[in-house]
Amino acid sequence: MAAFIGMALTVPTLPASATPAEARSVAVASNCKPGKIEPLRQTVGNSPETVFKVMCTGGKSKDVFVLVQCRVHQCVLLR
Protein backbone atom coordinates (compact mmCIF):
# COMPACT_ATOMS: atom_id res chain seq x y z
CA MET A 1 0.00 0.00 0.00
CA ALA A 2 2.83 2.39 0.86
CA ALA A 3 4.48 1.72 -2.52
CA PHE A 4 1.26 2.63 -4.33
CA ILE A 5 0.96 5.90 -2.41
CA GLY A 6 4.60 6.68 -3.15
CA MET A 7 4.06 6.09 -6.88
CA ALA A 8 0.94 8.25 -6.88
CA LEU A 9 2.87 11.13 -5.35
CA THR A 10 5.72 10.94 -7.87
CA VAL A 11 3.61 10.84 -11.05
CA PRO A 12 3.47 14.34 -12.53
CA THR A 13 0.03 15.66 -13.28
CA LEU A 14 -0.78 17.22 -16.61
CA PRO A 15 -2.33 20.67 -16.62
CA ALA A 16 -6.01 20.70 -17.47
CA SER A 17 -6.91 21.93 -20.92
CA ALA A 18 -9.19 24.84 -21.65
CA THR A 19 -12.93 24.35 -21.90
CA PRO A 20 -15.48 25.72 -24.37
CA ALA A 21 -16.89 27.85 -21.53
CA GLU A 22 -13.63 29.80 -21.40
CA ALA A 23 -13.71 30.33 -25.17
CA ARG A 24 -17.34 31.43 -24.86
CA SER A 25 -16.43 34.17 -22.37
CA VAL A 26 -13.79 35.56 -24.75
CA ALA A 27 -16.33 35.57 -27.59
CA VAL A 28 -18.87 37.46 -25.46
CA ALA A 29 -16.22 40.02 -24.54
CA SER A 30 -15.58 40.45 -28.29
CA ASN A 31 -19.23 41.29 -29.08
CA CYS A 32 -20.02 37.82 -30.42
CA LYS A 33 -23.14 36.08 -29.14
CA PRO A 34 -21.78 32.52 -29.07
CA GLY A 35 -23.56 29.64 -30.74
CA LYS A 36 -21.79 26.42 -31.71
CA ILE A 37 -18.27 25.99 -30.33
CA GLU A 38 -15.91 23.44 -31.84
CA PRO A 39 -12.22 22.75 -31.26
CA LEU A 40 -10.15 23.23 -34.42
CA ARG A 41 -6.70 22.32 -33.12
CA GLN A 42 -5.49 20.83 -29.86
CA THR A 43 -1.93 20.17 -28.79
CA VAL A 44 -0.71 18.50 -25.61
CA GLY A 45 2.58 18.53 -23.78
CA ASN A 46 4.37 21.09 -21.67
CA SER A 47 2.39 23.96 -23.26
CA PRO A 48 -1.07 22.59 -24.07
CA GLU A 49 -3.03 24.72 -26.51
CA THR A 50 -6.53 24.58 -27.98
CA VAL A 51 -7.97 26.75 -30.75
CA PHE A 52 -11.76 27.00 -30.77
CA LYS A 53 -14.04 28.17 -33.57
CA VAL A 54 -16.99 30.03 -32.05
CA MET A 55 -19.95 30.70 -34.35
CA CYS A 56 -21.60 34.08 -33.71
CA THR A 57 -25.41 34.16 -33.75
CA GLY A 58 -27.88 37.00 -34.07
CA GLY A 59 -26.18 38.77 -36.97
CA LYS A 60 -27.23 39.24 -40.59
CA SER A 61 -24.61 36.85 -41.93
CA LYS A 62 -24.63 33.17 -40.97
CA ASP A 63 -20.89 32.66 -41.55
CA VAL A 64 -19.57 34.97 -38.82
CA PHE A 65 -17.20 33.34 -36.35
CA VAL A 66 -14.26 34.11 -34.10
CA LEU A 67 -11.19 32.03 -33.34
CA VAL A 68 -10.13 31.78 -29.71
CA GLN A 69 -6.74 30.42 -28.69
CA CYS A 70 -6.43 28.96 -25.18
CA ARG A 71 -3.16 28.01 -23.54
CA VAL A 72 -3.90 26.10 -20.35
CA HIS A 73 -6.69 28.38 -19.03
CA GLN A 74 -5.73 31.72 -20.62
CA CYS A 75 -7.75 32.45 -23.73
CA VAL A 76 -7.30 35.25 -26.29
CA LEU A 77 -9.11 36.28 -29.45
CA LEU A 78 -7.24 35.39 -32.65
CA ARG A 79 -9.74 36.60 -35.21
SEFIZA-3560 file (N, C-alpha, C; in Angstrom, 3 decimals):
REM SEFIZA-3560
<numar><xx>0.826</xx><yy>-1.190</yy><zz>0.000</zz><atom>N</atom></numar>
<numar><xx>0.000</xx><yy>0.000</yy><zz>0.000</zz><atom>CA</atom></numar>
<numar><xx>0.871</xx><yy>1.256</yy><zz>0.000</zz><atom>C</atom></numar>
<numar><xx>1.945</xx><yy>1.229</yy><zz>0.782</zz><atom>N</atom></numar>
<numar><xx>2.830</xx><yy>2.387</yy><zz>0.855</zz><atom>CA</atom></numar>
<numar><xx>3.520</xx><yy>2.635</yy><zz>-0.482</zz><atom>C</atom></numar>
<numar><xx>3.843</xx><yy>1.562</yy><zz>-1.212</zz><atom>N</atom></numar>
<numar><xx>4.483</xx><yy>1.718</yy><zz>-2.522</zz><atom>CA</atom></numar>
<numar><xx>3.533</xx><yy>2.376</yy><zz>-3.512</zz><atom>C</atom></numar>
<numar><xx>2.257</xx><yy>2.016</yy><zz>-3.449</zz><atom>N</atom></numar>
<numar><xx>1.262</xx><yy>2.627</yy><zz>-4.334</zz><atom>CA</atom></numar>
<numar><xx>1.118</xx><yy>4.113</yy><zz>-4.038</zz><atom>C</atom></numar>
<numar><xx>1.077</xx><yy>4.481</yy><zz>-2.785</zz><atom>N</atom></numar>
<numar><xx>0.964</xx><yy>5.901</yy><zz>-2.410</zz><atom>CA</atom></numar>
<numar><xx>2.206</xx><yy>6.659</yy><zz>-2.845</zz><atom>C</atom></numar>
<numar><xx>3.373</xx><yy>6.041</yy><zz>-2.712</zz><atom>N</atom></numar>
<numar><xx>4.604</xx><yy>6.677</yy><zz>-3.154</zz><atom>CA</atom></numar>
<numar><xx>4.634</xx><yy>6.905</yy><zz>-4.650</zz><atom>C</atom></numar>
<numar><xx>4.120</xx><yy>5.930</yy><zz>-5.428</zz><atom>N</atom></numar>
<numar><xx>4.059</xx><yy>6.093</yy><zz>-6.876</zz><atom>CA</atom></numar>
<numar><xx>3.066</xx><yy>7.180</yy><zz>-7.259</zz><atom>C</atom></numar>
<numar><xx>1.963</xx><yy>7.246</yy><zz>-6.565</zz><atom>N</atom></numar>
<numar><xx>0.941</xx><yy>8.247</yy><zz>-6.879</zz><atom>CA</atom></numar>
<numar><xx>1.458</xx><yy>9.651</yy><zz>-6.628</zz><atom>C</atom></numar>
<numar><xx>2.332</xx><yy>9.798</yy><zz>-5.668</zz><atom>N</atom></numar>
<numar><xx>2.868</xx><yy>11.126</yy><zz>-5.353</zz><atom>CA</atom></numar>
<numar><xx>3.963</xx><yy>11.550</yy><zz>-6.317</zz><atom>C</atom></numar>
<numar><xx>4.621</xx><yy>10.592</yy><zz>-6.981</zz><atom>N</atom></numar>
<numar><xx>5.721</xx><yy>10.943</yy><zz>-7.874</zz><atom>CA</atom></numar>
<numar><xx>5.290</xx><yy>11.108</yy><zz>-9.320</zz><atom>C</atom></numar>
<numar><xx>4.088</xx><yy>10.706</yy><zz>-9.679</zz><atom>N</atom></numar>
<numar><xx>3.610</xx><yy>10.839</yy><zz>-11.054</zz><atom>CA</atom></numar>
<numar><xx>3.216</xx><yy>12.289</yy><zz>-11.296</zz><atom>C</atom></numar>
<numar><xx>3.836</xx><yy>12.945</yy><zz>-12.272</zz><atom>N</atom></numar>
<numar><xx>3.474</xx><yy>14.339</yy><zz>-12.533</zz><atom>CA</atom></numar>
<numar><xx>2.065</xx><yy>14.435</yy><zz>-13.115</zz><atom>C</atom></numar>
<numar><xx>1.368</xx><yy>15.462</yy><zz>-12.737</zz><atom>N</atom></numar>
<numar><xx>0.025</xx><yy>15.662</yy><zz>-13.275</zz><atom>CA</atom></numar>
<numar><xx>0.098</xx><yy>16.614</yy><zz>-14.447</zz><atom>C</atom></numar>
<numar><xx>-0.713</xx><yy>16.342</yy><zz>-15.450</zz><atom>N</atom></numar>
<numar><xx>-0.780</xx><yy>17.216</yy><zz>-16.608</zz><atom>CA</atom></numar>
<numar><xx>-1.730</xx><yy>18.366</yy><zz>-16.334</zz><atom>C</atom></numar>
<numar><xx>-1.416</xx><yy>19.558</yy><zz>-16.822</zz><atom>N</atom></numar>
<numar><xx>-2.335</xx><yy>20.666</yy><zz>-16.622</zz><atom>CA</atom></numar>
<numar><xx>-3.631</xx><yy>20.430</yy><zz>-17.386</zz><atom>C</atom></numar>
<numar><xx>-4.715</xx><yy>20.874</yy><zz>-16.808</zz><atom>N</atom></numar>
<numar><xx>-6.014</xx><yy>20.699</yy><zz>-17.465</zz><atom>CA</atom></numar>
<numar><xx>-6.089</xx><yy>21.602</yy><zz>-18.687</zz><atom>C</atom></numar>
<numar><xx>-6.775</xx><yy>21.130</yy><zz>-19.709</zz><atom>N</atom></numar>
<numar><xx>-6.910</xx><yy>21.933</yy><zz>-20.920</zz><atom>CA</atom></numar>
<numar><xx>-8.093</xx><yy>22.878</yy><zz>-20.789</zz><atom>C</atom></numar>
<numar><xx>-8.131</xx><yy>23.841</yy><zz>-21.667</zz><atom>N</atom></numar>
<numar><xx>-9.192</xx><yy>24.842</yy><zz>-21.648</zz><atom>CA</atom></numar>
<numar><xx>-10.524</xx><yy>24.218</yy><zz>-22.037</zz><atom>C</atom></numar>
<numar><xx>-11.597</xx><yy>24.849</yy><zz>-21.603</zz><atom>N</atom></numar>
<numar><xx>-12.929</xx><yy>24.347</yy><zz>-21.895</zz><atom>CA</atom></numar>
<numar><xx>-13.646</xx><yy>25.300</yy><zz>-22.849</zz><atom>C</atom></numar>
<numar><xx>-14.684</xx><yy>24.827</yy><zz>-23.516</zz><atom>N</atom></numar>
<numar><xx>-15.478</xx><yy>25.717</yy><zz>-24.369</zz><atom>CA</atom></numar>
<numar><xx>-16.081</xx><yy>26.902</yy><zz>-23.607</zz><atom>C</atom></numar>
<numar><xx>-16.335</xx><yy>26.741</yy><zz>-22.321</zz><atom>N</atom></numar>
<numar><xx>-16.887</xx><yy>27.848</yy><zz>-21.530</zz><atom>CA</atom></numar>
<numar><xx>-15.912</xx><yy>29.024</yy><zz>-21.474</zz><atom>C</atom></numar>
<numar><xx>-14.624</xx><yy>28.730</yy><zz>-21.415</zz><atom>N</atom></numar>
<numar><xx>-13.629</xx><yy>29.799</yy><zz>-21.401</zz><atom>CA</atom></numar>
<numar><xx>-13.562</xx><yy>30.490</yy><zz>-22.757</zz><atom>C</atom></numar>
<numar><xx>-13.685</xx><yy>29.735</yy><zz>-23.821</zz><atom>N</atom></numar>
<numar><xx>-13.711</xx><yy>30.328</yy><zz>-25.168</zz><atom>CA</atom></numar>
<numar><xx>-14.974</xx><yy>31.165</yy><zz>-25.345</zz><atom>C</atom></numar>
<numar><xx>-16.076</xx><yy>30.703</yy><zz>-24.779</zz><atom>N</atom></numar>
<numar><xx>-17.341</xx><yy>31.428</yy><zz>-24.862</zz><atom>CA</atom></numar>
<numar><xx>-17.234</xx><yy>32.808</yy><zz>-24.200</zz><atom>C</atom></numar>
<numar><xx>-16.554</xx><yy>32.882</yy><zz>-23.062</zz><atom>N</atom></numar>
<numar><xx>-16.433</xx><yy>34.166</yy><zz>-22.371</zz><atom>CA</atom></numar>
<numar><xx>-15.594</xx><yy>35.155</yy><zz>-23.175</zz><atom>C</atom></numar>
<numar><xx>-14.586</xx><yy>34.686</yy><zz>-23.892</zz><atom>N</atom></numar>
<numar><xx>-13.792</xx><yy>35.564</yy><zz>-24.755</zz><atom>CA</atom></numar>
<numar><xx>-14.638</xx><yy>36.056</yy><zz>-25.924</zz><atom>C</atom></numar>
<numar><xx>-15.459</xx><yy>35.180</yy><zz>-26.485</zz><atom>N</atom></numar>
<numar><xx>-16.330</xx><yy>35.569</yy><zz>-27.595</zz><atom>CA</atom></numar>
<numar><xx>-17.327</xx><yy>36.634</yy><zz>-27.151</zz><atom>C</atom></numar>
<numar><xx>-17.915</xx><yy>36.466</yy><zz>-25.977</zz><atom>N</atom></numar>
<numar><xx>-18.873</xx><yy>37.456</yy><zz>-25.456</zz><atom>CA</atom></numar>
<numar><xx>-18.187</xx><yy>38.801</yy><zz>-25.262</zz><atom>C</atom></numar>
<numar><xx>-16.969</xx><yy>38.780</yy><zz>-24.739</zz><atom>N</atom></numar>
<numar><xx>-16.219</xx><yy>40.019</yy><zz>-24.539</zz><atom>CA</atom></numar>
<numar><xx>-15.862</xx><yy>40.690</yy><zz>-25.866</zz><atom>C</atom></numar>
<numar><xx>-15.908</xx><yy>39.924</yy><zz>-26.959</zz><atom>N</atom></numar>
<numar><xx>-15.580</xx><yy>40.452</yy><zz>-28.287</zz><atom>CA</atom></numar>
<numar><xx>-16.828</xx><yy>40.757</yy><zz>-29.107</zz><atom>C</atom></numar>
<numar><xx>-17.950</xx><yy>40.952</yy><zz>-28.438</zz><atom>N</atom></numar>
<numar><xx>-19.232</xx><yy>41.285</yy><zz>-29.083</zz><atom>CA</atom></numar>
<numar><xx>-19.725</xx><yy>40.197</yy><zz>-30.016</zz><atom>C</atom></numar>
<numar><xx>-19.524</xx><yy>38.963</yy><zz>-29.648</zz><atom>N</atom></numar>
<numar><xx>-20.016</xx><yy>37.817</yy><zz>-30.416</zz><atom>CA</atom></numar>
<numar><xx>-20.941</xx><yy>37.027</yy><zz>-29.502</zz><atom>C</atom></numar>
<numar><xx>-22.209</xx><yy>36.910</yy><zz>-29.901</zz><atom>N</atom></numar>
<numar><xx>-23.139</xx><yy>36.083</yy><zz>-29.140</zz><atom>CA</atom></numar>
<numar><xx>-22.872</xx><yy>34.640</yy><zz>-29.555</zz><atom>C</atom></numar>
<numar><xx>-22.248</xx><yy>33.841</yy><zz>-28.665</zz><atom>N</atom></numar>
<numar><xx>-21.780</xx><yy>32.518</yy><zz>-29.071</zz><atom>CA</atom></numar>
<numar><xx>-22.903</xx><yy>31.529</yy><zz>-29.349</zz><atom>C</atom></numar>
<numar><xx>-22.683</xx><yy>30.751</yy><zz>-30.390</zz><atom>N</atom></numar>
<numar><xx>-23.561</xx><yy>29.636</yy><zz>-30.740</zz><atom>CA</atom></numar>
<numar><xx>-22.762</xx><yy>28.354</yy><zz>-30.602</zz><atom>C</atom></numar>
<numar><xx>-22.547</xx><yy>27.672</yy><zz>-31.709</zz><atom>N</atom></numar>
<numar><xx>-21.795</xx><yy>26.420</yy><zz>-31.709</zz><atom>CA</atom></numar>
<numar><xx>-20.307</xx><yy>26.690</yy><zz>-31.477</zz><atom>C</atom></numar>
<numar><xx>-19.702</xx><yy>25.888</yy><zz>-30.615</zz><atom>N</atom></numar>
<numar><xx>-18.270</xx><yy>25.993</yy><zz>-30.326</zz><atom>CA</atom></numar>
<numar><xx>-17.631</xx><yy>24.650</yy><zz>-30.643</zz><atom>C</atom></numar>
<numar><xx>-16.594</xx><yy>24.684</yy><zz>-31.485</zz><atom>N</atom></numar>
<numar><xx>-15.915</xx><yy>23.443</yy><zz>-31.836</zz><atom>CA</atom></numar>
<numar><xx>-14.403</xx><yy>23.640</yy><zz>-31.787</zz><atom>C</atom></numar>
<numar><xx>-13.680</xx><yy>22.652</yy><zz>-31.270</zz><atom>N</atom></numar>
<numar><xx>-12.216</xx><yy>22.745</yy><zz>-31.263</zz><atom>CA</atom></numar>
<numar><xx>-11.672</xx><yy>22.509</yy><zz>-32.675</zz><atom>C</atom></numar>
<numar><xx>-10.782</xx><yy>23.387</yy><zz>-33.100</zz><atom>N</atom></numar>
<numar><xx>-10.147</xx><yy>23.226</yy><zz>-34.416</zz><atom>CA</atom></numar>
<numar><xx>-8.807</xx><yy>22.524</yy><zz>-34.310</zz><atom>C</atom></numar>
<numar><xx>-8.047</xx><yy>22.885</yy><zz>-33.286</zz><atom>N</atom></numar>
<numar><xx>-6.703</xx><yy>22.318</yy><zz>-33.125</zz><atom>CA</atom></numar>
<numar><xx>-6.431</xx><yy>22.163</yy><zz>-31.641</zz><atom>C</atom></numar>
<numar><xx>-5.827</xx><yy>21.049</yy><zz>-31.265</zz><atom>N</atom></numar>
<numar><xx>-5.492</xx><yy>20.828</yy><zz>-29.865</zz><atom>CA</atom></numar>
<numar><xx>-4.127</xx><yy>20.169</yy><zz>-29.792</zz><atom>C</atom></numar>
<numar><xx>-3.244</xx><yy>20.759</yy><zz>-28.999</zz><atom>N</atom></numar>
<numar><xx>-1.929</xx><yy>20.170</yy><zz>-28.790</zz><atom>CA</atom></numar>
<numar><xx>-1.765</xx><yy>19.886</yy><zz>-27.303</zz><atom>C</atom></numar>
<numar><xx>-0.972</xx><yy>18.878</yy><zz>-26.998</zz><atom>N</atom></numar>
<numar><xx>-0.710</xx><yy>18.503</yy><zz>-25.615</zz><atom>CA</atom></numar>
<numar><xx>0.785</xx><yy>18.577</yy><zz>-25.368</zz><atom>C</atom></numar>
<numar><xx>1.170</xx><yy>18.482</yy><zz>-24.132</zz><atom>N</atom></numar>
<numar><xx>2.581</xx><yy>18.526</yy><zz>-23.784</zz><atom>CA</atom></numar>
<numar><xx>2.823</xx><yy>19.540</yy><zz>-22.686</zz><atom>C</atom></numar>
<numar><xx>4.017</xx><yy>20.121</yy><zz>-22.702</zz><atom>N</atom></numar>
<numar><xx>4.366</xx><yy>21.091</yy><zz>-21.672</zz><atom>CA</atom></numar>
<numar><xx>3.569</xx><yy>22.381</yy><zz>-21.799</zz><atom>C</atom></numar>
<numar><xx>3.195</xx><yy>22.752</yy><zz>-23.009</zz><atom>N</atom></numar>
<numar><xx>2.393</xx><yy>23.961</yy><zz>-23.258</zz><atom>CA</atom></numar>
<numar><xx>1.133</xx><yy>23.579</yy><zz>-24.029</zz><atom>C</atom></numar>
<numar><xx>0.140</xx><yy>23.005</yy><zz>-23.346</zz><atom>N</atom></numar>
<numar><xx>-1.068</xx><yy>22.591</yy><zz>-24.071</zz><atom>CA</atom></numar>
<numar><xx>-1.798</xx><yy>23.800</yy><zz>-24.644</zz><atom>C</atom></numar>
<numar><xx>-2.354</xx><yy>23.619</yy><zz>-25.820</zz><atom>N</atom></numar>
<numar><xx>-3.032</xx><yy>24.717</yy><zz>-26.511</zz><atom>CA</atom></numar>
<numar><xx>-4.245</xx><yy>24.169</yy><zz>-27.257</zz><atom>C</atom></numar>
<numar><xx>-5.334</xx><yy>24.931</yy><zz>-27.227</zz><atom>N</atom></numar>
<numar><xx>-6.531</xx><yy>24.584</yy><zz>-27.976</zz><atom>CA</atom></numar>
<numar><xx>-7.015</xx><yy>25.818</yy><zz>-28.707</zz><atom>C</atom></numar>
<numar><xx>-7.376</xx><yy>25.665</yy><zz>-29.978</zz><atom>N</atom></numar>
<numar><xx>-7.974</xx><yy>26.748</yy><zz>-30.753</zz><atom>CA</atom></numar>
<numar><xx>-9.423</xx><yy>26.362</yy><zz>-31.014</zz><atom>C</atom></numar>
<numar><xx>-10.343</xx><yy>27.236</yy><zz>-30.591</zz><atom>N</atom></numar>
<numar><xx>-11.764</xx><yy>26.999</yy><zz>-30.765</zz><atom>CA</atom></numar>
<numar><xx>-12.318</xx><yy>27.904</yy><zz>-31.857</zz><atom>C</atom></numar>
<numar><xx>-13.271</xx><yy>27.375</yy><zz>-32.615</zz><atom>N</atom></numar>
<numar><xx>-14.036</xx><yy>28.172</yy><zz>-33.572</zz><atom>CA</atom></numar>
<numar><xx>-15.402</xx><yy>28.402</yy><zz>-32.923</zz><atom>C</atom></numar>
<numar><xx>-15.734</xx><yy>29.681</yy><zz>-32.698</zz><atom>N</atom></numar>
<numar><xx>-16.986</xx><yy>30.033</yy><zz>-32.046</zz><atom>CA</atom></numar>
<numar><xx>-17.869</xx><yy>30.728</yy><zz>-33.073</zz><atom>C</atom></numar>
<numar><xx>-18.995</xx><yy>30.107</yy><zz>-33.406</zz><atom>N</atom></numar>
<numar><xx>-19.955</xx><yy>30.701</yy><zz>-34.346</zz><atom>CA</atom></numar>
<numar><xx>-20.737</xx><yy>31.799</yy><zz>-33.626</zz><atom>C</atom></numar>
<numar><xx>-20.862</xx><yy>32.960</yy><zz>-34.278</zz><atom>N</atom></numar>
<numar><xx>-21.603</xx><yy>34.081</yy><zz>-33.705</zz><atom>CA</atom></numar>
<numar><xx>-23.033</xx><yy>34.048</yy><zz>-34.242</zz><atom>C</atom></numar>
<numar><xx>-24.003</xx><yy>34.191</yy><zz>-33.365</zz><atom>N</atom></numar>
<numar><xx>-25.407</xx><yy>34.164</yy><zz>-33.755</zz><atom>CA</atom></numar>
<numar><xx>-26.011</xx><yy>35.555</yy><zz>-33.609</zz><atom>C</atom></numar>
<numar><xx>-27.155</xx><yy>35.747</yy><zz>-34.215</zz><atom>N</atom></numar>
<numar><xx>-27.875</xx><yy>37.005</yy><zz>-34.069</zz><atom>CA</atom></numar>
<numar><xx>-27.511</xx><yy>38.063</yy><zz>-35.086</zz><atom>C</atom></numar>
<numar><xx>-26.571</xx><yy>37.797</yy><zz>-35.959</zz><atom>N</atom></numar>
<numar><xx>-26.177</xx><yy>38.767</yy><zz>-36.970</zz><atom>CA</atom></numar>
<numar><xx>-26.882</xx><yy>38.524</yy><zz>-38.292</zz><atom>C</atom></numar>
<numar><xx>-26.609</xx><yy>39.383</yy><zz>-39.262</zz><atom>N</atom></numar>
<numar><xx>-27.225</xx><yy>39.241</yy><zz>-40.587</zz><atom>CA</atom></numar>
<numar><xx>-26.599</xx><yy>38.107</yy><zz>-41.378</zz><atom>C</atom></numar>
<numar><xx>-25.306</xx><yy>37.904</yy><zz>-41.206</zz><atom>N</atom></numar>
<numar><xx>-24.606</xx><yy>36.851</yy><zz>-41.932</zz><atom>CA</atom></numar>
<numar><xx>-24.530</xx><yy>35.590</yy><zz>-41.069</zz><atom>C</atom></numar>
<numar><xx>-24.668</xx><yy>34.436</yy><zz>-41.705</zz><atom>N</atom></numar>
<numar><xx>-24.628</xx><yy>33.174</yy><zz>-40.974</zz><atom>CA</atom></numar>
<numar><xx>-23.216</xx><yy>32.614</yy><zz>-40.850</zz><atom>C</atom></numar>
<numar><xx>-22.248</xx><yy>33.194</yy><zz>-41.553</zz><atom>N</atom></numar>
<numar><xx>-20.892</xx><yy>32.662</yy><zz>-41.554</zz><atom>CA</atom></numar>
<numar><xx>-19.927</xx><yy>33.485</yy><zz>-40.696</zz><atom>C</atom></numar>
<numar><xx>-20.432</xx><yy>34.154</yy><zz>-39.676</zz><atom>N</atom></numar>
<numar><xx>-19.572</xx><yy>34.965</yy><zz>-38.820</zz><atom>CA</atom></numar>
<numar><xx>-19.093</xx><yy>34.094</yy><zz>-37.657</zz><atom>C</atom></numar>
<numar><xx>-17.776</xx><yy>34.097</yy><zz>-37.449</zz><atom>N</atom></numar>
<numar><xx>-17.204</xx><yy>33.337</yy><zz>-36.352</zz><atom>CA</atom></numar>
<numar><xx>-15.951</xx><yy>34.031</yy><zz>-35.849</zz><atom>C</atom></numar>
<numar><xx>-15.523</xx><yy>33.645</yy><zz>-34.656</zz><atom>N</atom></numar>
<numar><xx>-14.259</xx><yy>34.111</yy><zz>-34.102</zz><atom>CA</atom></numar>
<numar><xx>-13.422</xx><yy>32.890</yy><zz>-33.747</zz><atom>C</atom></numar>
<numar><xx>-12.117</xx><yy>33.069</yy><zz>-33.760</zz><atom>N</atom></numar>
<numar><xx>-11.192</xx><yy>32.025</yy><zz>-33.337</zz><atom>CA</atom></numar>
<numar><xx>-10.609</xx><yy>32.427</yy><zz>-31.999</zz><atom>C</atom></numar>
<numar><xx>-10.633</xx><yy>31.515</yy><zz>-31.058</zz><atom>N</atom></numar>
<numar><xx>-10.132</xx><yy>31.776</yy><zz>-29.712</zz><atom>CA</atom></numar>
<numar><xx>-9.034</xx><yy>30.765</yy><zz>-29.410</zz><atom>C</atom></numar>
<numar><xx>-7.873</xx><yy>31.272</yy><zz>-29.030</zz><atom>N</atom></numar>
<numar><xx>-6.735</xx><yy>30.419</yy><zz>-28.693</zz><atom>CA</atom></numar>
<numar><xx>-6.614</xx><yy>30.355</yy><zz>-27.176</zz><atom>C</atom></numar>
<numar><xx>-6.565</xx><yy>29.147</yy><zz>-26.627</zz><atom>N</atom></numar>
<numar><xx>-6.429</xx><yy>28.956</yy><zz>-25.185</zz><atom>CA</atom></numar>
<numar><xx>-5.160</xx><yy>28.169</yy><zz>-24.899</zz><atom>C</atom></numar>
<numar><xx>-4.349</xx><yy>28.710</yy><zz>-24.038</zz><atom>N</atom></numar>
<numar><xx>-3.162</xx><yy>28.007</yy><zz>-23.541</zz><atom>CA</atom></numar>
<numar><xx>-3.395</xx><yy>27.784</yy><zz>-22.063</zz><atom>C</atom></numar>
<numar><xx>-3.489</xx><yy>26.550</yy><zz>-21.683</zz><atom>N</atom></numar>
<numar><xx>-3.897</xx><yy>26.097</yy><zz>-20.353</zz><atom>CA</atom></numar>
<numar><xx>-5.277</xx><yy>26.686</yy><zz>-20.075</zz><atom>C</atom></numar>
<numar><xx>-5.385</xx><yy>27.767</yy><zz>-19.301</zz><atom>N</atom></numar>
<numar><xx>-6.686</xx><yy>28.380</yy><zz>-19.033</zz><atom>CA</atom></numar>
<numar><xx>-6.699</xx><yy>29.872</yy><zz>-19.378</zz><atom>C</atom></numar>
<numar><xx>-5.761</xx><yy>30.328</yy><zz>-20.194</zz><atom>N</atom></numar>
<numar><xx>-5.731</xx><yy>31.723</yy><zz>-20.623</zz><atom>CA</atom></numar>
<numar><xx>-6.114</xx><yy>31.771</yy><zz>-22.097</zz><atom>C</atom></numar>
<numar><xx>-7.238</xx><yy>32.419</yy><zz>-22.377</zz><atom>N</atom></numar>
<numar><xx>-7.753</xx><yy>32.452</yy><zz>-23.730</zz><atom>CA</atom></numar>
<numar><xx>-7.697</xx><yy>33.870</yy><zz>-24.302</zz><atom>C</atom></numar>
<numar><xx>-7.363</xx><yy>33.970</yy><zz>-25.595</zz><atom>N</atom></numar>
<numar><xx>-7.304</xx><yy>35.250</yy><zz>-26.289</zz><atom>CA</atom></numar>
<numar><xx>-7.980</xx><yy>35.112</yy><zz>-27.643</zz><atom>C</atom></numar>
<numar><xx>-8.454</xx><yy>36.229</yy><zz>-28.146</zz><atom>N</atom></numar>
<numar><xx>-9.106</xx><yy>36.277</yy><zz>-29.449</zz><atom>CA</atom></numar>
<numar><xx>-8.032</xx><yy>36.290</yy><zz>-30.534</zz><atom>C</atom></numar>
<numar><xx>-8.150</xx><yy>35.392</yy><zz>-31.514</zz><atom>N</atom></numar>
<numar><xx>-7.239</xx><yy>35.387</yy><zz>-32.652</zz><atom>CA</atom></numar>
<numar><xx>-7.818</xx><yy>36.173</yy><zz>-33.821</zz><atom>C</atom></numar>
<numar><xx>-9.110</xx><yy>35.965</yy><zz>-34.063</zz><atom>N</atom></numar>
<numar><xx>-9.742</xx><yy>36.604</yy><zz>-35.211</zz><atom>CA</atom></numar>
<numar><xx>-11.208</xx><yy>36.812</yy><zz>-34.924</zz><atom>C</atom></numar>
//
